[in-house]
Amino acid sequence: MTSAAIYGCAGHRLTEAEKAFFAEARPWGFILFRRNIDTPDQVRALTDEMRAVLGDPDAPVLIDQEGGRVQRMGPPHWPKYPPADAYLKTANDVNAARETVRLGARLMARDLREVGVTVDCLPVLDTPVPGAHDIIGDRAYGRDPQTVALLGRAAAEGLLAGGVLPCIKHMPGHGRAFADTHKALPTVHADLDTLDAWDFAPFKALSDMPIGMTAHIVFTAIDPKRPATQSKAAIRLIREHLGFKGLLLSDDLVMNALSGSLTQRAHKALKAGCDIVIHWNGDMDEMRQVAQGVGPLKGGARRRAEAALARIVRTPEPLDPVAAHDRFFRTVGGRLDAAKGPDVGEAQT
C-alpha cells in the first residue's frame, strides 16, 4: 500500500539499497535536488527508474524549480530562469509581468515534463514584510499580497498548461519570518487580522490549486506552541479559513525548525493533518526513521492525492519552444544571463 511520504535519493541513479527500500516503503512519490541532476537523458532515466521500482508509471516526481537561487535544473542543459522578483522589474506594468511569468512557467513545465518531472514546488506565495529574513527575498513575486497572488496564479497556470502540477508554498505564509527555517524555528507574533490581510491573502486567492506545502513556523495567534506543519489548529485554518481543499505536503522534515526524531517529526505532521511528509536528502538511515512514523495514504488524504494527479493535463497546451524561449528571454532583458548562475541552497524548499 502507498505510504504518506515523498523521498529523495542520493545520486544520479538509484542504488540497489534504495531500490529495495522504496519497493518496501512504497512512497507516494519522489523529489529531486541538484545532486540528482546531470544531463536530460540521465534525469529521464532516473525518473523512469523511480517509477519502475514502484510499478507505477504515474508516481509523481517533484522538484523545486523556481528560478533564481532555487533552480535544480540549470545550465548547460537548461536555461537559467530569473528569480520571481525580476518579472516586475523588467516589465512596464503588472499585467505585462503576468504574461511573462506565465510564459516562463510554461517553458519550465516543458523542461520538467521532458525528463519525467510532474510536480513543481512553485509558486512561492509568501509576501515578505520589511526586515524579514531573506530566505524568501527575491523568491517573492512582489511586496504586496495582491501582486503576489496575481503573478503566482500566472505561474501556476503556466505549469498546469504544460502538464505539470504546481505546489503553492509555504502555507499559511513565510513572509513574516525573521529566521531561516532550515536553521531555526521562527515565531510570528502578528494578530489574526494582520495575518489575514497580508500573509493569508495570496493563499486564499489560490485555494483552488491541487497541492500546497506547509511552513515550519509558529504563529502565536494560531498555535503558540507548535509550528504550522505540526499544528492541528494551523492545518484547520488552512483548510477552513484559507479554503484549501488540495493535497497538503509538509515542508522538509530535516529542517532544524522541527525538533525530535525524524520518526516523531513525521508522525506529528501527519497527526496534525498534513497528508504527506517530505524527506529530501536521500540519507538511507534517516528515510528508515521517517518510514517508522508514516502510515498508509488513505481516506481523505488518498482522495486528495488522486484528485491532484487527475489535474495533470495529458496533452499540454501547444508551444513553439524556440520562439517562446526567445520571446521570454528578450522580455526579461539584459538583467539575466541564460547561460550562467549557480543553484544555491540545496535544501531550500
DAFENHU-V604572 format. One record per pair of residues at least 4 apart in sequence whose ideal C-beta (glycine too) atoms are under 8 Angstrom apart, sorted by the first residue. I is the first residue (numbers start at 0). J is the second residue. Records with the same first field share a line. If there is no record, write none. Layout:
I->J  J
This chain:
0->25  295  296  297
1->25  26  27  295  296  301
2->24  25  26  27  290  293  294  295  296
3->27  269  274  275  276  293  294  295  296  300
4->24  26  27  265  275  276  277  278  289  290  293
5->26  27  28  29  30  59  61  248  275  276  277  278
6->21  24  26  29  30  278  281  286  289
7->29  30  31  32  35  278  279  280  281
8->13  14  17  29  35  45  49  281
9->14  17  34  281  282  283
10->14  34  35  281
11->35  36  37  41  45
12->41  44  45  48
13->17  18  21  45  48  49  52
14->18
15->19
16->20  283
17->21  281  283
18->22  48  52
19->23
20->24  283  286  287  290
21->25  26  49  52  53
22->52  53
24->286  290
25->53
26->53
27->58  59  275  296  304
28->58  59  60  61  118
29->46  49  58  59  60  61
30->60  61  62  277  279
31->35  36  42  45  46  60  61  62  71  116
32->36  62  63  71  279  280  345  346
33->71  342  345
34->281  345
35->42  45  71
36->41  42  71  72
37->41  42
38->42  76
39->43  76  113  114
40->44
41->45
42->46  72  114  115  116
43->47  113  114  115
44->48
45->49  115
46->50  60  114  115  116
47->51  115
48->52
49->53  58  60
50->55  56  57  58  60  115
53->58
57->308
59->117  118  164  308
60->115  116  117  118
61->116  117  118  119  120  166  277
62->71  72  111  116  118  119  120
63->69  70  71  119  120  121  347  348
64->69  70  71  72  80  107  110  111  116  119  120  121
65->69  70  80  82  83  120  121  123  138
66->70  79  80  81  82  83  85  103  107
67->80  81  82  83  85  137  138
68->82  137  138  342  343  344  347
69->138  342  343  344  347
70->79  80  340  342
71->342
72->76  77  110  111  114
73->77  78  79  340  341  342
74->78  79  337  338  339  340
75->338
77->110
78->106  110  324  328  337
79->335  336  337  338  339  340
80->103  106  107
81->85  86  89  103  331  334  335
82->137  138
83->100  122  123  137  138  139  140  150
84->88  136  137  138  139  140  141
85->89  137  331  334  335
86->90  96  99  100  103  140  150  331
87->93  96  140  141  146  150
88->334
89->96  99  330  331  332  334
90->95  96  99  330
91->95
92->96
93->97  146  149  150
94->98
95->99
96->100  150
97->101  149  150  153
98->102  153
99->103  327  330  331
100->104  140  150  153  154  157
101->105  153  154  156  157  160
102->106  157  323  326  327  330
103->107  154  157  327  331
104->108  121  122  153  154  155  156  157  158  161
105->109  157  158  160  161  316  318  323
106->110  157  161  318  320  323  324  327
107->111  119  121  157  158  161  163
108->112  119  157  158  159  160  161  162  163  315
109->113  161  315  318  320
110->114
111->116  117  119  161  163
112->116  117  161  162  163  315
116->163
117->162  163  164  311
118->163  164  165  166  210
119->158  163  164  165  166
120->166  168  212  348
121->154  155  158  165  166  168
122->140  150  151  152  154  155  165  167  168  205
123->135  138  139  140  151  168  169
124->147  148  151  167  168  170  172  201  202  205
125->135  138  139  147  168  169  172  173  174  198  201
126->139  141  142  143  144  147  172  174  197  198  200  201
127->131  135  136  139  142  174  175
128->174  175  197
130->177
131->135  174  175  176  177
132->176  177  178  179  185
134->173  176  179  180  181  347
135->139  173  174  176
139->147  174
140->146  147  149  150  151  154
141->145  146  147  150
142->146
143->147
144->148  196  197  198  200  201
145->149  200
146->150
147->151  201
148->152  200  201  204  205
149->153
150->154
151->155  167  201  204  205
152->156  204  205
153->157
154->158  165
155->159  165  167  205  208
156->160
157->161
158->163  164  165
159->163  164  165  310  312
160->312  315  316
161->312  315  316  318
162->311  312  313  314  315
163->311
164->209  210  307  308  310  311
165->208  209  210
166->208  209  210  211  212  248
167->202  205  208  210  211  212
168->173  211  212  214  250  348
169->173  212  213  214  216  250
170->202  211  212  213  214  227  237  241  243  247
171->194  198  199  202  214  218  221  227  233  236  237  241
172->194  197  198  199  201  202  214  216
173->180  214  216
174->197  198
175->187  189  194  197  198
176->180  185  187  214  216
177->185
178->182  183  184  185
179->183  185
180->184  185  214  215  216  250  254  255  256
181->254  255  256  344  346  347
182->255  256
183->255  256
184->215  216  217  226  255  256  257  258
185->216  217  256
186->216  217  219
187->194  216  217  218  219
188->219  220
189->193  194  198  218  220
190->194  220
191->195  220  221
192->196
193->197  198
194->198  199  218  220
195->199  200  240
196->200
199->203  240  241
200->204
201->205
202->206  211  237  241  243
203->240  241  242
206->241  242  243  244
207->245
208->243  245
209->245  246  306  307  310
210->245  246  247  248  307
211->237  243  245  246  247  248
212->247  248  249  250  277  348
213->227  228  233  234  237  247  248  249  250  268  273
214->226  227  228  250
215->226  227  228  250  254  256  257
216->226  227  256
217->222  223  224  225  226  227
218->222  227  233
219->223
221->227  230  232  233  236
222->227  230  231  232  233
224->230
225->229  230  232  233  267  271
226->230  233  256  257
227->233  234  237
228->233  249  250  257  268  271  273
229->257  264  267  268  270  271
230->234  271
231->235  270  271  272
232->236
233->237  271
234->238  247  271  272  273
235->239  272
236->240  241
237->241  243  247
238->242  243  244  272
243->247
244->303
245->303  306  307
246->274  275  300  303  304  306  307
247->272  273  274  275  303
248->273  274  275  276  277
249->268  273  275  276  277
250->254  277  348
251->277  278  279  346  348
252->257  261  264  265  268  276  277  278  289
253->261  278  279  280  285  346
254->346
257->264
258->264
259->263  264  267
260->264  288
261->265  278  285  288  289  292
262->266  288  289  291  292
263->267  292
264->268  276  289  292
265->269  276  278  289  291  292  293
266->270  292  293
267->271
268->273  276
269->273  274  276  292  293  294
274->296  299  300  303  304
275->296  300  304
276->289  293
277->348
278->285  286  289
279->346  348
280->285  346
281->286
282->286
283->287
284->288
285->289
286->290
287->291
288->292
289->293
296->300  301  304
297->301
298->302
299->303
300->304
301->305
302->306
303->307
304->308
305->309
306->310
312->316
318->323
319->323
320->324
321->325
322->326
323->327
324->328
325->329
326->330
327->331
328->335  337
331->335
335->340
336->340
343->347
